[in-house]
Amino acid sequence: MEKIIFATNNQHKVDEIRHHLAKRFEIITLKEAGIDVDIPEPHDTLEDNAREKSTTIHAITKLNCFSEDTGLEVEALNGEPGVKSARYAGENNDPEKNMKKLLENLQGSENRKARFRTVISLILNNKEFQFTGICPGEIKLSPSGTHGFGYDPIFVPEGGNKSFGEMDKNEKNQFSHRRKAMDKLILFLQNNAE
C-alpha cells in the first residue's frame, strides 16, 4: 500500500480523509511521520497556503504528500473569514469565539449566503497539482448540533435542511467541500499513482 503524508495534525481532517482513501493508500500524519513543525499560513489565498504546507513537508521528507486549506467565505462579509477562518477571533483557534464573531458581524444582514471552499495541494513525483471543492450554503442565525467542528453548527449546505453540526459523517459527506476536493484527488491518484 502506497504511503502519502497528509500535512496536518488536525485529527478530524485525518479521520475524514482516511475514511475515503483507506483501501488504496496509507495516509500518514505529520506526527506519524515524525515531523513536528508548525507550518505558517501567511498567504492571502487558500491556494497559496495549501502550497506552502505541501512544499514545506516535501522539502523535509522528499516523499509524496498533500495538504489542504479550507475557508468559510461569507458573501456579505466580502469573503471573510476566508483564509483566517481558524483564527477569525484571535490566534488561539477557538471555534466558539469564531462563530460568535461571525454571527455578530452578520447581525442585521439579510444576505446569509456563504460557501466552504477546500483547496488540496498534492505533490506527486516532485510536481504540484491542486484540487478544489466548494459547498455553497448559508449561515444560520444561531448554532445547532454538536457534530463536526469549526463553523459546522452555523452552516446549512444548499439542498440541506439542517446544519453540518446536526449531520452525521455520512450525511455531511453528501455535501462536503472537502469530500468534493478529495474525490478529485482520489480519482487523480488512481489514474496517476504508480
Backbone as ProteinMPNN parsed JSONL, in Angstrom:
{"seq_chain_A": "MEKIIFATNNQHKVDEIRHHLAKRFEIITLKEAGIDVDIPEPHDTLEDNAREKSTTIHAITKLNCFSEDTGLEVEALNGEPGVKSARYAGENNDPEKNMKKLLENLQGSENRKARFRTVISLILNNKEFQFTGICPGEIKLSPSGTHGFGYDPIFVPEGGNKSFGEMDKNEKNQFSHRRKAMDKLILFLQNNAE", "coords_chain_A": {"N_chain_A": [[0.848, -1.191, 0.0], [0.575, 2.164, -0.885], [2.277, 4.886, 0.637], [1.315, 8.094, 1.707], [1.985, 11.304, 2.847], [-0.115, 13.255, 4.818], [-0.251, 16.531, 5.275], [-0.955, 17.607, 8.027], [-2.051, 18.157, 11.418], [-4.524, 17.939, 12.318], [-6.832, 15.979, 13.671], [-9.533, 15.501, 13.073], [-9.721, 16.083, 10.321], [-7.944, 14.205, 9.299], [-9.202, 11.76, 9.977], [-11.523, 11.972, 8.439], [-10.472, 11.888, 5.845], [-9.006, 9.501, 5.741], [-11.074, 7.733, 5.872], [-11.995, 7.715, 3.272], [-9.794, 7.073, 1.662], [-8.628, 4.776, 2.556], [-8.608, 2.156, 1.444], [-6.813, 2.148, -0.638], [-4.538, 3.721, -0.161], [-2.057, 4.381, 2.335], [-2.464, 6.675, 4.713], [-0.393, 8.943, 6.178], [0.111, 10.841, 9.033], [1.536, 14.041, 10.003], [2.61, 13.785, 12.566], [2.867, 10.99, 12.778], [4.773, 10.642, 10.867], [6.896, 11.635, 12.137], [7.333, 14.334, 12.131], [7.599, 17.457, 13.461], [6.585, 20.275, 13.051], [5.396, 23.585, 12.907], [3.642, 24.769, 10.448], [3.605, 27.816, 8.827], [0.836, 29.879, 7.738], [0.868, 32.153, 5.815], [-0.256, 33.441, 3.66], [-2.551, 35.131, 1.327], [-4.391, 33.632, 0.012], [-6.232, 30.547, -0.207], [-5.149, 28.702, -1.929], [-2.391, 29.363, -2.05], [-1.651, 29.013, 0.635], [-2.157, 26.267, 1.001], [-0.275, 25.246, -0.786], [2.085, 26.167, 0.422], [2.194, 24.548, 2.7], [2.346, 21.897, 1.617], [4.69, 21.994, 0.032], [6.599, 22.605, 1.949], [6.588, 20.294, 3.61], [7.279, 18.378, 1.718], [9.849, 19.226, 1.064], [11.169, 18.621, 3.425], [10.816, 15.828, 3.71], [10.985, 14.576, 1.213], [9.07, 12.931, 0.222], [5.992, 11.789, -1.375], [3.199, 13.871, -0.843], [0.331, 15.557, 0.583], [-1.597, 18.505, 1.208], [-4.085, 20.579, 2.725], [-6.119, 23.496, 2.547], [-8.752, 25.154, 4.047], [-11.534, 27.307, 3.877], [-14.164, 29.358, 5.169], [-16.275, 31.271, 3.334], [-17.981, 34.18, 3.369], [-20.536, 35.859, 1.788], [-21.701, 38.438, 2.333], [-19.759, 39.513, 3.898], [-17.655, 40.137, 2.331], [-16.216, 37.833, 1.597], [-14.952, 37.106, 3.927], [-14.645, 34.799, 6.742], [-12.62, 33.502, 5.298], [-9.245, 32.823, 4.463], [-8.555, 33.247, 7.056], [-10.173, 31.728, 8.632], [-9.82, 29.76, 10.749], [-8.668, 31.283, 12.724], [-10.214, 33.496, 13.194], [-11.301, 34.948, 15.337], [-9.078, 35.447, 16.815], [-5.689, 34.394, 17.656], [-5.722, 31.932, 18.97], [-7.33, 29.934, 17.904], [-10.201, 29.333, 18.481], [-13.132, 27.763, 18.169], [-15.736, 28.404, 19.148], [-15.603, 31.162, 19.761], [-14.951, 32.108, 17.237], [-17.296, 31.51, 15.769], [-19.109, 33.086, 17.165], [-18.131, 35.695, 16.664], [-18.465, 35.806, 13.898], [-21.277, 35.583, 13.642], [-22.014, 37.913, 14.978], [-20.893, 39.85, 13.274], [-22.52, 39.492, 11.103], [-24.954, 40.355, 11.915], [-28.121, 41.775, 11.361], [-27.887, 41.574, 8.66], [-29.452, 40.592, 5.706], [-28.544, 38.99, 3.735], [-27.343, 35.889, 3.852], [-25.732, 34.207, 2.534], [-23.13, 31.853, 1.963], [-20.062, 29.996, 1.553], [-18.239, 26.989, 1.879], [-14.902, 26.359, 1.101], [-12.462, 24.218, -0.12], [-9.067, 23.704, -0.776], [-6.831, 21.481, -2.123], [-3.44, 20.67, -2.126], [-1.362, 18.684, -3.826], [1.677, 16.957, -3.881], [3.189, 15.023, -6.076], [5.512, 12.807, -7.198], [7.384, 14.912, -7.36], [5.95, 17.012, -8.554], [3.478, 19.612, -8.434], [-0.034, 19.51, -7.887], [-3.328, 20.832, -7.91], [-6.537, 20.718, -6.313], [-9.936, 21.583, -6.06], [-12.752, 21.966, -3.921], [-16.106, 22.896, -3.458], [-18.715, 23.951, -1.315], [-21.713, 25.352, -1.397], [-23.942, 27.394, 0.604], [-25.714, 28.58, 3.495], [-25.559, 30.869, 6.327], [-26.715, 30.167, 9.533], [-28.914, 31.714, 11.989], [-28.3, 31.116, 14.584], [-26.202, 28.75, 16.4], [-26.541, 25.167, 15.938], [-26.55, 21.763, 16.871], [-24.003, 19.262, 17.5], [-22.12, 17.868, 16.144], [-19.239, 17.4, 13.95], [-16.93, 20.125, 13.341], [-15.369, 23.372, 13.901], [-17.049, 25.776, 12.019], [-19.314, 24.301, 11.609], [-21.812, 24.045, 13.136], [-23.239, 26.368, 12.421], [-23.624, 26.426, 9.729], [-25.591, 25.762, 6.944], [-25.857, 23.563, 4.344], [-26.47, 24.093, 0.831], [-29.435, 22.736, -0.4], [-29.739, 21.173, 1.767], [-31.407, 20.683, 4.976], [-30.638, 21.076, 7.505], [-28.018, 21.989, 9.851], [-24.453, 21.451, 9.317], [-23.489, 20.704, 11.757], [-25.554, 19.251, 12.802], [-25.583, 16.979, 11.378], [-24.639, 13.554, 10.732], [-21.505, 11.873, 9.89], [-21.866, 10.565, 7.396], [-24.107, 11.86, 6.27], [-23.106, 14.472, 6.082], [-21.065, 14.074, 4.254], [-22.357, 13.923, 1.826], [-22.583, 16.499, 1.004], [-20.169, 17.716, 1.476], [-17.475, 19.969, 1.043], [-14.79, 19.328, 1.393], [-14.898, 16.651, 0.822], [-15.599, 16.767, -1.879], [-13.305, 17.933, -3.017], [-11.528, 15.974, -2.235], [-12.509, 13.748, -3.612], [-11.743, 14.424, -6.207], [-8.98, 14.379, -5.874], [-8.604, 11.651, -5.186], [-9.464, 10.344, -7.529], [-7.561, 11.343, -9.303], [-5.198, 10.297, -8.145], [-5.689, 7.566, -8.426], [-5.537, 7.32, -11.152], [-2.993, 8.207, -11.745], [-1.005, 7.499, -9.881], [1.775, 5.363, -9.3]], "CA_chain_A": [[0.0, 0.0, 0.0], [1.402, 3.362, -1.013], [2.184, 5.852, 1.731], [1.301, 9.518, 1.372], [1.878, 12.132, 4.052], [-1.113, 14.318, 4.837], [0.429, 17.575, 6.051], [-1.829, 18.216, 9.026], [-2.158, 17.496, 12.723], [-5.938, 18.029, 12.686], [-7.315, 14.596, 13.646], [-10.838, 15.459, 12.389], [-9.474, 16.044, 8.879], [-7.286, 12.927, 9.008], [-10.231, 10.711, 10.043], [-12.412, 12.161, 7.297], [-9.79, 11.518, 4.619], [-8.698, 8.058, 5.815], [-12.347, 7.076, 5.61], [-12.171, 7.599, 1.829], [-8.606, 6.599, 0.941], [-8.047, 3.653, 3.289], [-8.44, 0.924, 0.668], [-5.767, 2.241, -1.658], [-3.338, 4.409, 0.31], [-1.858, 4.543, 3.765], [-2.308, 8.103, 4.988], [0.484, 9.166, 7.321], [0.032, 12.224, 9.538], [2.834, 14.644, 10.317], [3.083, 13.184, 13.807], [3.292, 9.62, 12.483], [5.988, 10.734, 10.055], [7.943, 12.157, 12.999], [7.581, 15.737, 11.79], [6.999, 18.358, 14.438], [6.777, 21.666, 12.622], [4.175, 24.365, 12.765], [3.825, 25.415, 9.148], [2.849, 29.064, 8.78], [-0.124, 30.091, 6.647], [0.996, 33.607, 5.738], [-0.713, 33.958, 2.371], [-3.902, 35.69, 1.224], [-5.296, 32.713, -0.689], [-6.205, 29.147, 0.211], [-4.24, 28.005, -2.849], [-1.002, 29.592, -1.645], [-1.43, 28.397, 1.944], [-2.072, 24.815, 0.79], [1.028, 25.005, -1.436], [3.117, 26.393, 1.441], [2.257, 23.367, 3.563], [2.82, 20.696, 0.905], [6.088, 22.144, -0.398], [7.431, 22.531, 3.161], [6.705, 18.892, 4.011], [8.02, 17.67, 0.669], [11.257, 19.615, 1.191], [11.717, 17.927, 4.593], [10.743, 14.361, 3.625], [11.17, 14.097, -0.176], [8.02, 11.936, -0.053], [4.718, 12.296, -1.88], [2.399, 14.385, 0.265], [-0.679, 16.544, 0.216], [-2.083, 19.339, 2.291], [-5.275, 21.3, 2.289], [-6.527, 24.662, 3.307], [-10.191, 25.32, 3.9], [-12.036, 28.547, 4.432], [-15.57, 29.702, 5.04], [-16.327, 32.56, 2.651], [-19.326, 34.729, 3.552], [-20.739, 36.864, 0.734], [-21.955, 39.775, 2.881], [-18.536, 39.966, 4.583], [-16.603, 40.209, 1.299], [-15.395, 36.619, 1.581], [-14.425, 36.747, 5.255], [-13.284, 34.871, 7.242], [-11.672, 33.037, 4.287], [-8.0, 32.192, 4.935], [-8.439, 33.451, 8.506], [-11.296, 31.021, 9.263], [-9.472, 29.097, 12.018], [-8.214, 32.269, 13.719], [-11.023, 34.689, 12.929], [-11.494, 35.721, 16.571], [-7.816, 35.505, 17.558], [-4.693, 33.393, 17.28], [-5.805, 30.658, 19.693], [-8.172, 28.972, 17.182], [-11.321, 28.969, 19.338], [-14.316, 27.669, 17.3], [-16.895, 29.108, 19.729], [-15.399, 32.601, 19.576], [-15.01, 32.37, 15.791], [-18.716, 31.525, 15.378], [-19.738, 34.255, 17.8], [-17.708, 36.887, 15.925], [-19.098, 35.762, 12.579], [-22.705, 35.896, 13.803], [-22.101, 39.345, 15.321], [-20.595, 40.629, 12.066], [-23.624, 39.319, 10.144], [-26.198, 40.859, 12.502], [-28.831, 42.759, 10.549], [-27.71, 41.303, 7.224], [-30.392, 39.611, 5.159], [-27.775, 38.077, 2.893], [-26.651, 34.902, 4.696], [-25.045, 33.272, 1.632], [-21.737, 31.543, 2.294], [-19.614, 28.727, 0.985], [-16.99, 26.397, 2.323], [-14.057, 26.036, -0.045], [-11.246, 23.479, 0.218], [-8.056, 23.548, -1.827], [-5.818, 20.471, -1.815], [-2.192, 20.742, -2.884], [-0.702, 17.373, -3.85], [2.966, 16.85, -4.555], [3.363, 13.634, -6.511], [6.693, 12.71, -8.074], [8.013, 16.245, -7.442], [5.121, 18.006, -9.236], [2.31, 20.005, -7.651], [-1.364, 19.515, -8.514], [-4.318, 21.356, -6.964], [-7.927, 20.284, -6.482], [-10.821, 22.459, -5.275], [-14.123, 21.535, -3.651], [-16.919, 24.006, -2.939], [-20.052, 23.645, -0.818], [-22.487, 26.57, -1.125], [-24.975, 27.267, 1.633], [-25.967, 29.845, 4.192], [-25.264, 30.927, 7.754], [-27.885, 30.203, 10.421], [-28.946, 32.814, 12.962], [-27.654, 30.645, 15.812], [-25.657, 27.394, 16.23], [-27.309, 23.986, 16.344], [-25.854, 20.494, 16.626], [-22.709, 19.087, 18.165], [-21.22, 17.084, 15.288], [-18.318, 18.166, 13.125], [-16.009, 21.038, 14.017], [-15.32, 24.699, 13.285], [-18.301, 26.522, 11.816], [-20.37, 23.354, 11.221], [-23.132, 24.276, 13.735], [-23.982, 27.524, 11.891], [-23.646, 26.369, 8.269], [-26.552, 24.85, 6.316], [-25.5, 23.448, 2.933], [-27.525, 24.225, -0.181], [-30.082, 21.445, -0.624], [-29.918, 20.527, 3.065], [-32.365, 21.389, 5.833], [-30.075, 21.217, 8.846], [-26.616, 22.415, 9.833], [-23.441, 20.395, 9.341], [-23.385, 20.283, 13.15], [-26.643, 18.318, 13.107], [-25.463, 15.828, 10.48], [-23.568, 12.602, 10.985], [-20.466, 11.913, 8.851], [-22.391, 10.143, 6.092], [-24.952, 12.941, 5.749], [-22.248, 15.6, 5.729], [-20.28, 13.713, 3.069], [-23.152, 14.16, 0.61], [-22.441, 17.912, 0.653], [-18.871, 18.222, 1.923], [-16.472, 20.616, 0.205], [-13.558, 18.55, 1.496], [-15.162, 15.401, 0.105], [-15.552, 17.063, -3.321], [-11.889, 18.084, -3.379], [-10.915, 14.669, -2.009], [-12.905, 12.872, -4.725], [-10.886, 14.78, -7.345], [-7.649, 13.874, -5.524], [-8.635, 10.18, -5.267], [-9.528, 9.995, -8.952], [-6.249, 11.669, -9.874], [-4.221, 9.32, -7.638], [-5.979, 6.257, -9.011], [-5.135, 7.354, -12.55], [-1.622, 8.653, -11.945], [-0.013, 6.937, -8.965], [2.39, 4.142, -9.848]], "C_chain_A": [[0.888, 1.247, 0.0], [1.172, 4.326, 0.144], [2.196, 7.268, 1.172], [1.157, 10.285, 2.675], [0.783, 13.174, 3.849], [-0.593, 15.373, 5.804], [-0.526, 18.307, 6.982], [-1.656, 17.498, 10.351], [-3.602, 17.539, 13.214], [-6.569, 16.639, 12.541], [-8.674, 14.469, 12.956], [-10.64, 15.291, 10.887], [-8.855, 14.706, 8.467], [-8.326, 11.805, 8.966], [-11.127, 10.759, 8.813], [-11.77, 11.616, 6.015], [-9.415, 10.04, 4.609], [-9.933, 7.241, 5.46], [-12.508, 6.809, 4.104], [-11.002, 6.954, 1.101], [-8.032, 5.297, 1.5], [-7.769, 2.42, 2.43], [-7.21, 0.954, -0.232], [-4.448, 2.806, -1.136], [-3.272, 4.414, 1.832], [-1.555, 6.01, 4.009], [-1.515, 8.255, 6.278], [0.361, 10.62, 7.757], [1.44, 12.757, 9.777], [3.44, 13.986, 11.56], [3.621, 11.781, 13.55], [4.563, 9.592, 11.633], [7.157, 11.305, 10.862], [8.29, 13.613, 12.72], [6.848, 16.625, 12.789], [7.316, 19.794, 14.041], [5.412, 22.336, 12.55], [4.345, 25.177, 11.483], [2.983, 26.684, 9.102], [1.888, 29.09, 7.589], [-0.189, 31.59, 6.403], [0.3, 34.244, 4.536], [-2.164, 34.427, 2.393], [-4.88, 34.77, 0.515], [-5.15, 31.305, -0.117], [-5.203, 28.372, -0.637], [-2.791, 28.127, -2.392], [-0.693, 28.975, -0.28], [-1.312, 26.876, 1.829], [-0.719, 24.457, 0.184], [2.18, 25.158, -0.446], [3.315, 25.141, 2.292], [2.838, 22.166, 2.826], [4.282, 20.817, 0.492], [7.05, 22.089, 0.797], [7.66, 21.081, 3.572], [7.498, 18.091, 2.98], [9.513, 17.982, 0.76], [11.927, 18.867, 2.353], [11.848, 16.425, 4.335], [11.129, 13.777, 2.266], [10.137, 13.028, -0.564], [6.799, 12.601, -0.678], [3.882, 12.745, -0.691], [1.297, 15.283, -0.283], [-1.089, 17.313, 1.456], [-3.366, 19.978, 1.798], [-5.446, 22.543, 3.122], [-7.999, 24.879, 3.003], [-10.602, 26.639, 4.526], [-13.543, 28.646, 4.254], [-15.617, 31.108, 4.464], [-17.768, 33.069, 2.66], [-19.507, 35.932, 2.629], [-20.87, 38.279, 1.303], [-20.737, 40.36, 3.603], [-17.351, 39.995, 3.615], [-15.652, 39.019, 1.332], [-14.745, 36.272, 2.908], [-15.226, 35.572, 5.805], [-12.22, 34.295, 6.298], [-10.448, 32.357, 4.869], [-7.809, 32.332, 6.441], [-9.5, 32.665, 9.288], [-10.962, 30.426, 10.627], [-9.111, 30.093, 13.111], [-8.976, 33.587, 13.58], [-11.141, 35.576, 14.163], [-10.217, 35.818, 17.399], [-6.939, 34.316, 17.244], [-4.887, 32.024, 17.928], [-6.788, 29.654, 19.093], [-9.308, 28.434, 18.055], [-12.612, 28.966, 18.507], [-15.528, 28.442, 17.824], [-16.792, 30.614, 19.496], [-15.473, 32.983, 18.1], [-16.463, 32.472, 15.322], [-19.413, 32.771, 15.911], [-19.398, 35.537, 17.022], [-18.396, 36.944, 14.565], [-20.573, 36.151, 12.665], [-22.907, 37.374, 14.154], [-21.882, 40.214, 14.082], [-21.715, 40.55, 11.026], [-24.947, 39.872, 10.674], [-26.829, 41.921, 11.611], [-28.701, 42.53, 9.052], [-28.72, 40.254, 6.765], [-29.685, 38.603, 4.277], [-26.955, 37.152, 3.791], [-25.86, 33.908, 3.839], [-23.584, 33.107, 2.021], [-21.344, 30.276, 1.549], [-18.35, 28.283, 1.71], [-16.195, 26.059, 1.074], [-12.786, 25.368, 0.464], [-10.339, 23.436, -0.995], [-7.032, 22.533, -1.337], [-4.618, 20.693, -2.722], [-1.488, 19.4, -2.726], [0.66, 17.515, -4.517], [3.207, 15.374, -4.808], [4.505, 13.602, -7.513], [7.27, 14.092, -8.411], [7.221, 17.289, -8.23], [3.919, 18.334, -8.374], [1.049, 19.998, -8.503], [-2.341, 20.04, -7.468], [-5.732, 20.931, -7.337], [-8.799, 21.13, -5.554], [-12.194, 21.825, -5.112], [-14.885, 22.672, -3.0], [-18.275, 23.476, -2.466], [-20.776, 24.951, -0.52], [-23.547, 26.318, -0.052], [-25.265, 28.616, 2.247], [-25.715, 29.707, 5.679], [-26.562, 31.045, 8.546], [-27.802, 31.402, 11.366], [-28.283, 32.42, 14.269], [-27.193, 29.194, 15.616], [-26.652, 26.312, 16.616], [-26.535, 22.736, 15.961], [-24.468, 20.475, 17.24], [-21.731, 18.258, 17.337], [-20.257, 18.007, 14.552], [-17.418, 19.053, 13.959], [-16.057, 22.383, 13.316], [-16.687, 25.351, 13.219], [-19.495, 25.611, 11.506], [-21.735, 23.645, 11.85], [-23.906, 25.47, 13.169], [-24.082, 27.51, 10.36], [-24.637, 25.322, 7.786], [-26.214, 24.764, 4.836], [-26.712, 23.589, 2.023], [-28.111, 22.846, -0.452], [-30.287, 20.665, 0.664], [-30.921, 21.298, 3.893], [-31.909, 21.451, 7.282], [-28.598, 21.554, 8.731], [-25.695, 21.199, 9.747], [-23.301, 19.84, 10.757], [-24.464, 19.304, 13.574], [-26.567, 17.046, 12.265], [-24.394, 14.851, 10.966], [-22.614, 12.627, 9.785], [-21.014, 11.591, 7.467], [-23.271, 11.208, 5.455], [-24.087, 14.097, 5.259], [-21.482, 15.322, 4.437], [-21.042, 13.91, 1.758], [-22.97, 15.593, 0.105], [-20.992, 18.407, 0.715], [-17.942, 18.746, 0.832], [-15.177, 19.815, 0.205], [-13.711, 17.241, 0.734], [-15.072, 15.63, -1.407], [-14.112, 17.211, -3.799], [-11.179, 16.733, -3.27], [-11.258, 13.694, -3.134], [-12.036, 13.145, -5.953], [-9.468, 14.256, -7.117], [-7.592, 12.355, -5.699], [-8.619, 9.724, -6.719], [-8.173, 10.212, -9.615], [-5.205, 10.634, -9.45], [-4.437, 7.947, -8.254], [-5.501, 6.183, -10.461], [-3.65, 7.611, -12.761], [-0.575, 8.067, -11.013], [0.504, 5.615, -9.525], [2.001, 2.946, -9.022]], "O_chain_A": [[1.827, 1.358, 0.788], [0.041, 4.554, 0.573], [2.982, 7.596, 0.283], [0.311, 9.959, 3.508], [0.758, 13.88, 2.841], [-0.507, 15.134, 7.009], [-0.864, 19.47, 6.76], [-1.171, 16.367, 10.398], [-3.884, 17.221, 14.37], [-6.812, 16.177, 11.426], [-8.95, 13.45, 12.322], [-11.3, 14.467, 10.253], [-9.196, 14.147, 7.425], [-8.335, 10.997, 8.037], [-11.45, 9.729, 8.221], [-12.432, 10.969, 5.205], [-9.499, 9.393, 3.566], [-9.838, 6.191, 4.825], [-13.089, 5.798, 3.711], [-11.186, 6.354, 0.042], [-7.051, 4.776, 0.969], [-6.79, 1.713, 2.669], [-6.637, -0.088, -0.55], [-3.374, 2.427, -1.602], [-4.293, 4.447, 2.518], [-0.526, 6.527, 3.572], [-1.914, 7.759, 7.331], [0.492, 11.529, 6.938], [2.412, 12.003, 9.752], [4.63, 13.673, 11.594], [4.692, 11.42, 14.037], [5.33, 8.631, 11.68], [8.266, 11.445, 10.347], [9.39, 14.073, 13.028], [5.628, 16.545, 12.935], [8.193, 20.438, 14.615], [4.413, 21.719, 12.178], [5.1, 26.149, 11.446], [1.772, 26.629, 9.317], [2.1, 28.418, 6.58], [-1.182, 32.233, 6.743], [0.275, 35.469, 4.417], [-2.906, 34.161, 3.338], [-6.067, 35.082, 0.42], [-4.093, 30.926, 0.386], [-4.497, 27.498, -0.136], [-2.055, 27.142, -2.347], [0.409, 28.47, -0.064], [-0.467, 26.267, 2.483], [-0.09, 23.481, 0.592], [3.133, 24.38, -0.468], [4.441, 24.728, 2.567], [3.724, 21.488, 3.347], [5.034, 19.848, 0.589], [8.169, 21.591, 0.679], [8.791, 20.683, 3.849], [8.297, 17.226, 3.339], [10.346, 17.099, 0.555], [13.106, 18.52, 2.276], [12.856, 15.815, 4.691], [11.549, 12.623, 2.177], [10.31, 12.314, -1.552], [6.59, 13.805, -0.537], [3.857, 12.081, 0.345], [1.323, 15.706, -1.439], [-0.949, 16.845, 2.586], [-3.691, 19.926, 0.612], [-4.975, 22.627, 4.256], [-8.432, 24.797, 1.853], [-10.084, 27.037, 5.57], [-14.116, 28.091, 3.316], [-15.057, 32.037, 5.047], [-18.655, 32.476, 2.047], [-18.74, 36.893, 2.68], [-20.228, 39.209, 0.814], [-20.692, 41.557, 3.884], [-16.195, 39.89, 4.027], [-14.447, 39.164, 1.126], [-14.059, 35.255, 3.013], [-16.364, 35.358, 5.389], [-11.034, 34.57, 6.479], [-10.569, 31.43, 5.67], [-6.997, 31.622, 7.036], [-9.701, 32.913, 10.477], [-11.743, 30.571, 11.567], [-9.233, 29.784, 14.296], [-8.425, 34.66, 13.826], [-11.091, 36.802, 14.061], [-10.262, 36.227, 18.559], [-7.389, 33.343, 16.637], [-4.281, 31.048, 17.486], [-7.056, 28.622, 19.708], [-9.374, 27.238, 18.335], [-13.134, 30.03, 18.172], [-16.258, 29.059, 17.049], [-17.758, 31.26, 19.088], [-15.991, 34.043, 17.751], [-16.824, 33.386, 14.58], [-20.193, 33.418, 15.213], [-20.275, 36.359, 16.758], [-18.854, 38.003, 14.135], [-21.06, 36.949, 11.864], [-23.853, 38.007, 13.685], [-22.598, 41.193, 13.868], [-21.843, 41.43, 10.175], [-25.951, 39.86, 9.962], [-26.157, 42.85, 11.162], [-29.342, 43.222, 8.26], [-28.831, 39.178, 7.351], [-30.17, 37.487, 4.09], [-25.987, 37.584, 4.416], [-25.375, 32.895, 4.343], [-22.896, 34.07, 2.36], [-22.189, 29.577, 0.99], [-17.513, 29.097, 2.099], [-16.741, 25.536, 0.103], [-12.118, 25.882, 1.361], [-10.787, 23.164, -2.109], [-6.439, 22.701, -0.272], [-4.761, 20.878, -3.931], [-1.071, 19.029, -1.629], [0.782, 18.119, -5.583], [3.402, 14.586, -3.883], [4.47, 14.28, -8.54], [7.592, 14.397, -9.559], [7.76, 18.35, -8.546], [3.392, 17.473, -7.67], [1.05, 20.412, -9.662], [-2.21, 19.736, -6.282], [-6.074, 20.802, -8.512], [-8.441, 21.363, -4.399], [-12.73, 21.224, -6.043], [-14.374, 23.334, -2.096], [-18.899, 22.656, -3.138], [-20.495, 25.597, 0.49], [-23.982, 25.188, 0.166], [-25.091, 29.658, 1.615], [-25.662, 28.605, 6.225], [-27.399, 31.905, 8.27], [-26.748, 32.02, 11.515], [-27.762, 33.273, 14.986], [-27.73, 28.486, 14.764], [-27.492, 26.502, 17.495], [-25.945, 22.654, 14.884], [-23.848, 21.513, 17.468], [-20.623, 17.977, 17.794], [-20.431, 19.226, 14.531], [-17.17, 18.779, 15.133], [-16.695, 22.531, 12.274], [-17.391, 25.464, 14.223], [-20.574, 26.103, 11.176], [-22.746, 23.507, 11.161], [-25.108, 25.584, 13.408], [-24.568, 28.469, 9.762], [-24.552, 24.151, 8.156], [-26.272, 25.773, 4.132], [-27.833, 23.248, 2.399], [-27.373, 21.894, -0.703], [-30.932, 19.616, 0.663], [-31.257, 22.436, 3.564], [-32.672, 21.823, 8.174], [-27.999, 21.427, 7.663], [-26.091, 20.076, 10.057], [-23.029, 18.653, 10.941], [-24.32, 18.607, 14.579], [-27.389, 16.143, 12.421], [-23.38, 15.254, 11.536], [-22.87, 13.308, 8.793], [-20.676, 12.253, 6.486], [-23.199, 11.439, 4.248], [-24.3, 14.633, 4.171], [-21.276, 16.223, 3.623], [-20.431, 14.047, 0.699], [-23.177, 15.87, -1.077], [-20.641, 19.401, 0.079], [-17.664, 18.068, -0.157], [-14.542, 19.639, -0.834], [-12.775, 16.777, 0.082], [-14.534, 14.794, -2.133], [-13.739, 16.685, -4.848], [-10.34, 16.392, -4.103], [-10.412, 12.91, -3.561], [-11.639, 12.216, -6.657], [-8.829, 13.753, -8.041], [-6.647, 11.831, -6.289], [-7.858, 8.831, -7.094], [-7.701, 9.376, -10.387], [-4.427, 10.152, -10.273], [-3.476, 7.246, -8.57], [-5.109, 5.119, -10.939], [-3.101, 7.283, -13.813], [0.618, 8.127, -11.31], [-0.238, 4.853, -10.143], [2.418, 1.827, -9.322]]}, "name": "protein", "num_of_chains": 1, "seq": "MEKIIFATNNQHKVDEIRHHLAKRFEIITLKEAGIDVDIPEPHDTLEDNAREKSTTIHAITKLNCFSEDTGLEVEALNGEPGVKSARYAGENNDPEKNMKKLLENLQGSENRKARFRTVISLILNNKEFQFTGICPGEIKLSPSGTHGFGYDPIFVPEGGNKSFGEMDKNEKNQFSHRRKAMDKLILFLQNNAE"}
